[in-house]
Amino acid sequence: MHLKDKVALVTGAAQGIGKAFAQALLEKGCKVALLDLNAELGKESKDAFDNQFDAQRTIFIPCDVSNEEKLKDAFKKVDIHFGKLDIVVNNAGVNNEKNWEITIQINLISVIRGTYIGLEYMKTQNGRNGGVIVNVASLAGLMPAAFQPVYCASKHGVVGFTRSVAMVAAIANYGVRINTICPAFVNTSILQSIEKEENMGPYVGYKEEIKDMMKFYGVLDPTLIAKGLIQILEDDSLNGTVMKITTNQGIHFHDYNPVPFQTEKQ
Ligand SMILES: NC(=O)c1ccc[n+]([C@@H]2O[C@H](COP(=O)([O-])OP(=O)(O)OC[C@H]3O[C@@H](n4cnc5c(N)ncnc54)[C@H](O)[C@@H]3O)[C@@H](O)[C@H]2O)c1
């Protein structure tokens, strides 16, 4: 996909990886809708982008992605405001092992919902121009994470859902490519959640073990994850892929054995 003048919707865009995604998309000439629960940080991010780019190229929409109506409204607003939708990045996520149901709700259910709503606005069967959806999982979507079992389950769900719906998209000719990004640890505020009982619940006593894992794996800069996003968006051959981003191997793809009837490139 040639990115200039494309319209992208990014969830969780007020800070961290989502903000880095928005920055990279704006640098490529996209128009970007920034969705986030945190209205204060969202407005701050929009102001910061307005100092670098034409203010018309971004819109901030306060939105809790776990609220079905609010999420649908936000997509509608973006479509009306910019006149189309080309790219959806389902990025918003939390780490909460105490109120673990919200982790499934935000990290998995809302990603599924964001994908299905995105398809309605982009698939060619609806008279739309096609597009790309990128769902943010984690390396914890491919391997166990001892002190974050529910986070790990939510991210495994994102990987399985995204690979599967990408196959449907290819078979049914939606004109929409759908891929997953699985980063290792990234330097964002979510990492601070490992210190807090309200996030870690029964596992809060294991923060030193998690810090040791961070030392072992290293901590990535969000700009590298944004580089991975741009690679997926620009390479029209990628559908159903699982991009891994780690300190020792950088941006690379997870290998899977071919499955029968597979139509996507791995
Ligand atoms: N930082 C890491 O180490 C890491 C590693 C792998 C994957 N990820 C994933 O990357 C994504 C982005 O995380 P991050 O590291 O930038 O964290 P972050 O905490 O810096 O940013 C997450 C953003 O999502 C927003 N958000 C949370 N719940 C929301 C909701 N219900 N509705 C709308 N917005 C909501 C937050 O307000 C925040 O702005 C998440 O899906 C996370 O699981 C992070």
The ligand as a Gaussian input file, in Angstrom:
#p B3LYP/6-31G(d) Opt

LIG

0 1
 N        5.240000      -2.356000      26.115000
 C        5.449000      -3.650000      25.946000
 O        6.373000      -4.233000      26.512000
 C        4.571000      -4.425000      24.986000
 C        5.074000      -5.626000      24.454000
 C        4.286000      -6.368000      23.592000
 C        3.023000      -5.917000      23.262000
 N        2.552000      -4.745000      23.797000
 C        1.205000      -4.328000      23.423000
 O        1.283000      -3.094000      22.746000
 C        0.043000      -2.399000      22.884000
 C        0.310000      -0.968000      23.301000
 O        0.854000      -0.976000      24.595000
 P        1.931000       0.074000      25.124000
 O        3.126000      -0.696000      25.515000
 O        2.065000       1.201000      24.179000
 O        1.214000       0.512000      26.477000
 P        0.777000       1.967000      27.006000
 O        0.184000       1.716000      28.343000
 O        1.910000       2.918000      26.886000
 O       -0.346000       2.410000      25.968000
 C       -1.584000       1.768000      25.897000
 C       -2.634000       2.785000      25.525000
 O       -3.880000       2.114000      25.401000
 C       -4.862000       2.903000      26.031000
 N       -5.987000       2.078000      26.470000
 C       -6.019000       1.162000      27.475000
 N       -7.250000       0.664000      27.606000
 C       -8.018000       1.262000      26.667000
 C       -9.386000       1.175000      26.318000
 N      -10.218000       0.362000      26.975000
 N       -9.853000       1.945000      25.305000
 C       -9.017000       2.779000      24.647000
 N       -7.706000       2.917000      24.944000
 C       -7.215000       2.165000      25.947000
 C       -4.168000       3.557000      27.217000
 O       -4.860000       4.712000      27.677000
 C       -2.808000       3.874000      26.597000
 O       -2.776000       5.159000      26.036000
 C       -0.783000      -3.213000      23.892000
 O       -1.694000      -4.025000      23.195000
 C        0.270000      -4.064000      24.585000
 O       -0.280000      -5.244000      25.115000
 C        3.297000      -3.993000      24.646000

